[in-house]
Amino acid sequence: MANKKDTLQDKVQGLYGRISQDFYLNRDDFEANGQRYNSALLLGTLTELNKGNMLLFGEYGGGKTTSAEYLNAVFNGLPLDLVKRVAIRGNPQLTEEKMVGRPHYGKMHKGEEDVVWQHFVMIGPKIFDEFNRIPESNQAVVLNGVDRGEWNYLNDFVSTGRQPFFATCNYADRGNNGLIPPILDRIDVAVESGFPGVMNALHIAQDYHNDKDEILRNPELTRKALAILNSGKSYEEAQKELETIVQQQQTRLRDAGFSVLSEEDKSKIEQGVRGVVLDRDAEQYFAFLVSEMNSSPKYGQKRSIDNPEGDKQNGLYLNATFAGSGSRREEKSLIRYAKSLAWLQGEGEVNLDHISQVAPYVLWHRVRWTPETEQTFRDSDRKDPLDLHIAKTLLGDGTSEMPGVKKRYSESQANYQRVIDLAGHGKIDQAVQEAKEFYADGRGHPIFLDTLKDLGGR
C-alpha cells in the first residue's frame, strides 16, 4: 500500500519522484532554492497542479509525448493505454471534424442536427502530439479549447473548464509548420525534452517492450471507458460514468505504492496555490521585467508594429532585444507557475528564485528575438536551445555587454523602493521628482517611466 504522507506537497513530490525514477528517466537541469529537478517533469507537474498549458520541444524519440502520458496517467488516475488512445496525433490532414467533433451522420440523414464529440474533447487532460504538423490555418480550431476549455462545433458546445494540456513539437523539418502567435500566447510554459544521459539511455533501450508500463495500463478499464465515450451520452453524463473508471484505476495505483491525488486533494492544492503571495523581491522583479517588456521611451509603449531597434538609444533594456510586447496571459502564466513552485516547495511566499527561475520557461516560446540579439548569442557555449538560452541570460544577470533584468533589478531596486515609499506616505510630488531623476529622460530604467504614469507625473 502507498505510504501515508503528511502533506499534499509530500504526495506531489512522491508522484514526481516515482515518475522520475521508474518511468521518465532524466537528468536534473532546473534548480530553485537549492532543490534540483528535471525541467520537463517539474513544469509538467506544475501544469497538472494548476491545469495549465505546456509545450514540449525536442528530437524524434526524445520522450516528449512519453513524459506527458505518464503525468496524465498518474496525476489523473487514467489507464495509460486510455491516455494514449485519446491523444491527437498531428498530421496535415487534421480538420475540425477530426479534432473536435463531427455531425451525427445517422441523424443528419433524417434532417436532425447533432454532434458526436471526439474523445480528445471528452477526456480531461489532453495531449496533442506533433502539434506543429497541422497547418497553421487549422491551429486556430483549438484556441478556445486550450484557453478556456470551451469546445464548439455546429450549434453545440462542451464547456470542460481549464484542463491540463500538453502539446509536443519536433524541431523544424520539411514536414512541420510554425505555430501561430495566438497559440503560443496561450501556452503557459515551454520546455525541451533533453538527452537523459548515457546510463539512462542504456536502461531505456533495454526496456524495448515497455514492460515497466504494465503497472499503469489497464486494457479492461480502457475498453469500458471507450464504451462510455462512444455511447452518445452528454458530456456531463459521460463524466459521471468515467468517475468509476478513475476510482478503480486509482485503487490499482494505491496498491502499487502511488500517492494518489483525490479530487478533494486537487481542490485543496488549488486553494493552497491561490493562497501563496509574492514577497517584495519577487513582486519587484516582476515589475521590472514587465516594464521592460511593455515600455518604450520612443514609442510610448511596445507594439508589434514598431521597430524595436528604436529603443536602443535609451539603453539596452529588454525592450530593444525583441519584437512585439508582453501580454496579460504571459504575466498570469508567470505568477501561476511561480506560485505553484513555491507551494510545492512548502513556501507561503514566492521569492526571487521562484519567479526568476520560472520566467525563462514562460517567455522563450512567446518572444521573437531580433536577428541582432540571436546573432549575439548564436555561437555562445550553451546547454539549452538558443531561444531558451537567450531568455535565461537576459532575464538573469546577462553578460558584460548585455546586462540582464535580474542584474538591473538589483542595481535599481533601492531607488524604486524609495519612490514607492514616498508615494505610500503621500509625498506624491517628491516621488514624482525622484522618479524623473532616476528615469533620466529615458536613460534610466523603464520602471520609473511606468511609475511616473501611475503617479500622474508624465
N, C-alpha and C positions, 0 to 999 in steps of 0.2 A: 504493500500500500504506500501511497505517497506520504512523505513526512509532513507533519503539520508545520506550517510556517507561522511565525509570529506576526508578520506584517504582509500587506499586499505587495510591498516592494520586494520582499523575500520571494514571494510567489513568482513575480515577473522576472526577477533576476534568475530564479531557478529555471524558468522556461527558456530564458536566453541562454543560460549555461548548458542546458540539455541539448538544445538545437546545435549550439556551437561545438560541443564535444562529440556528439553522436551522429549528427546528420549533415550540417553545413560546415565542413572543416575549413578553417580560415586562419588568417593572421590578424593580429590587432594593429590598427592603423589610426585609432582615434583615442585621444586622452583628454579627460576633463577632471580637474581637481584630484589628480593623482590616480584615477581609475582608468584602466585601458579597456578598449572594446574594439570590435570589428565594426567599421562604419556602416557597411551594408546591413549587418544584422542588428546593430543598435538602432539605426534610424528606421529600419523595418519594424522593430519592436515598438518604437515610439509612434510609428504610423498606425499600428494596431491599437495602441492605447488611446490616441486622440482621433481615430477614424480619419486619417489624413490621406494624402495622395503622394505616391513616391515613384520616381523614375530611376530605373537601373540600366546603366550603360555597361558595355563590356564586349569581350570577344565571343566568338561562337563557342558554345560549350563551356562558358566560364562560370556557370552557376547562377546566372541572373534569375531565371524563372524558378529554378530549384529552391533558392532561398525564400522566395515569395510563397511558393507552395507549402513549404514547411511551416512558415509563420502562420499562414491562413489555416492550416490544418490544426496546429497545436493551440493557437490562441482562440479559435472559434469552435473547437470540438467537431470538426468536419472530417470525414474519412478522406485520406489523401487522394484516393482514386476519384472521389467526387469532385474535389478541388481541381484536379487536372481535367476532368470531364467537362466542367462548365466554363473553363477559361476560354477566351477567344484567341485564336492563332492568326496573327496578321498576315494578310496577303492582298495583292492589288484588286482582287475581285470582291472584296468585302463591301457589302451595301448595308443600308439601314435595316433591311429585312433580315439580314444575316447577323447583325449585331444587336438589334433592339427588339424588333417584333415583326410579325407578318400578318396578313389577313387570314382569318379562318376560312379556308377555301370552301369547305362544305357549306357554311352559312352564306358565303359570298354568292354562291350559285343560286341561293334562294332569295337573294336581294337583301340579305341582312349584313350588317357591319359588326364584326367582332375581331378582336386582336388575340393572336397567340404570341405571348411574350417569350423571348429567348431565355434559356436557362441562365445566361450571363446576368440578366436583369433580376431574375427571381432569387438567386442565391446572394447572401450578404456580401462578404468580402470578395473582391474582384481582381482578376489578373488578365491583363491584355498583353499577350506575348508578341514580341516583334512588332510593336506598335508603329514604328516608322516604315513598315512595309505596306501600309494602306495609303492611298493617295491623299494629298493634303486636303483636297476638296471634301473627302469623306470623314476627315478627323473631327470636323465640327459637329458630327452627329452625336458624339458623346459629351459635348461640352457641358450641358446642363446636368447630365447624369453624374459626371465627375465632380462638378462644382457643388450641386445642391442635392443630389440623389433624386432628381426628377427626370423620369424617362417618358417620352411622349411618342405615340405613333397613331396615325389617323386622328380620330377624335377621342382617343382614350389616353390614359396616363397611369403610371405607377409612381408613387412617391415613397421611396425607401428611406429617405433621410441620408445623412452622411454615412459612408461605409468605407472601410479600408480599400484603397485602390492602388494596385501596382501595375506599372507599365514597363516593359523591357524593350531595349533598343540595342541592336548590334551597331558597331561603328560603321561609318559610311561605306557602302559598296554600291555596285550598279543596280542592285535590286531594291534599295530603300529610298525614302524621301526625307525631306526636312520636316520638323514638327512646327506647326503653325504657332505664332506667338500667343494667341488666346489659350491654347492648350498648355503651353509652357508656364504661363502665368497662373494656371490653376493647379499645377504640380507643386506641392509644398516643398519637397526636398528631392535632390538627385544625388546618386552615388555611383561609384564604379565598383563592379564586382571584380575584384582583382585576383591575381595569381595567388593561390593559397600556400605556395612553398613546395619544395620537392618532396618532403616527407609526407605532407598531407596529400599531395598528388598521388603518391605511391599507395596510400590507404584507399583513396577514392578509386584508383584504377583497379584494385583487387576486388572491389565490390561491384563488378561489372553487371551482375544480375539485380543490383539494388536490393539485396536481401535485408539490409537494415531498415528498409521502408515498410516491411511487413507489419511492424507494430502499429503503423499509422494507417494502413489500408484496412478496408472493411467492405469487401465486394457485396455482401448481403445487404448492409445498410445503404450502400450506394444504389443498388437496384431499387430498394424501397423509396429512396429519395427521388430518383428519376421518375418513378411511377407517380409520385405526388406532383412533380413538376409537369408531367405530361397529362395530368388528369383534367386539365381545363378549369380547375378551380381558381378563384380570385387570388390575388397576391396575398391578401390578409388570411384567407383560409389556408393557403399553402404554407404560410409561415407558421401557423399554429401546429400543423401536422409535422412540419420539419423539426419543431422543438423536440419531439420524441426521438428523432434520429440523433439530434445533438446530445440529448441526455444519455442515450445508450452508448454513443461513442465516448463521451466524457467519462463514463463509468469504466470503459475499457482503458482509457488513458490513465485514470487514477490507479487502476490495478497494475499498470506498467510503471508507476512511480512518477507520473507527471503531476505538477501542481496546477490543477485545472482552475480556470477562472470562470466563475458563475456570472450570470447577468447582474446579480447584486454586486459582485466584486467589481465588475466593469463600471457600474454606476458610481460606486464609491471612488474608484480611481478617477473617473471624470470629475467628480466633485473635488477630489484632492488636488488634481492638477489645476482646476479653476482657482483653488484657494492659495496657490503659490503666488507670491508677489515678487516684484523686481526690487533688488536693493539699489542703492543710489548709483553705484558704479555701473550696474547693468542698464539702468534706466538712462543714464547719461551717455553711455556708449551707443545705445540705441538712438538717442537724439543726434549724436554726432554723425553716425552712419546715415540716418535718414536725411539729415540736412545736406550731406554731401551728394546724395543720390537724387535729390529733388530741387536743389537750389542752383541758380545760375546768375551770377552778378551781371553777366552781359545780356541775358535774355529774360530776366525776371524769374523764371523757373525753368527747369529742364524739360524739354519736349523732344519727342521723337522726330519732329520736323525740323529741328535746328541742328546746326553743326557743332558737335561737342568741342571741336578744336578751338572755338572762340573763347572758351573759358580758361585756356592755358595762360593767358596774360595775367590772370588773377591768382596764379599759383597752381601747382599740380595737385589739386584735390581730386577725389574720385570722380567728380562730375566731368572732368576733362578726359577720362580714360575710356568711357563707353558711350554708345549712342542710346537715346531713349531716356527713360527716367525710372524711378521706383514706382511701386504700386501698393495699394492698400492691402491687396491679397498677400503680397510678398511680406509686408510688415506683420500681418496677422500670423503668417506661417512661422516667422522667426520667433514671435512671442510664444505661440503654442508649443513649438518643439523645444524651446529653451525651458519653458515651464515643465514640460513632460520630463526632460532630462533631469532637472532639479528634483522633481518629485521622485523619480526612480532612484536618485542618489540619497533620498531621505532628507532633503533640504526643504525648508519652508520658504526660502527665497532664491530667486535666480541671481547668481553672482556673475562677475565679469567673465569668468572662464566658461560658464554655461553658454552665455549668449554669443561670445566671440568665437567659440569653437563650432557652434551650430551654424552661424551666419554664412560661411562659405558654401555650405551644402544647400542652403536656402536660395542663394543668389546665382551660383555659377551657370546653371542652365537657363536662367532668365536673362542674363546680361549679355549684350552684344559689345564685346571689347572692340575698340578701334583697331585698325590694322597696325598702327604705330605701337599701341600697347602690346598686341600679340607679338610683334617683331622684337620688342624689347625683351620678352621672356622666352622666345621660341627656342633658343639654344641653351637655356639655363639647365643646370642639373636639377632634376626633379623626380619625384616618385608618384605624382598624380597626373591625370590628363591635363593638357595645357590650360584649358579654361578654369579648371578647379585650382590648379597651381597658382594662376594669376589671382583668383579670388582669395585664396588663403594668404597670399603675400600682401595684397593691397588692403585686405580687411584686418590684417595683423600689424606687424611692425614695419612692413615694407622693406625697401632697400635704401642704400645711401642716396641714390638718385631719385627714388620714388618712395617717400615715407608713407606708411600705411595709416589707416583710420585709427587703429589702436594706439599707435605712437602719437598721432596728432591729438587724440583724446587726452593722453597722459600729459602732454605739453600744455594744453589749453583748458583742462578741466578746472583748475583753480580759478581762472578768470571767469569761466562760465558760471561756476558756483557763486562767485561774488556777485555777478549780475542777478542771478536768481535770488540770492539772499536779499539784495537791495530791493528788488521788486516785491518780495514776500513781506518786507517790512514797510511797504507803502512808499518807498523812496523812488517813485517811478522816474522822475526827471533825472536823478543821479544814475539810475540803472540804464536809462536811455543813453546818457552821455558816455558812460563807461563802455556800453556795448558798441557805440560808434567808434570809440578809440580802439577797442580790441578788433573790430571789423576792418579798420584802417582802409576805407574806400575800396574794399574788395580784396585786399592783400591778406586779411585775416581770415579766420575760419568761417565758413558759411553759416555755422550755428548762430553766430552773432547777427547775421543778416535776418535770419528767421526770427530770432528773438526780438529784434527791432520792430519787425512787422507785428508781432504779437503785442508789443508794448505801445504800438501806435507811433513809433518814432521815425518810421520811414514809409 
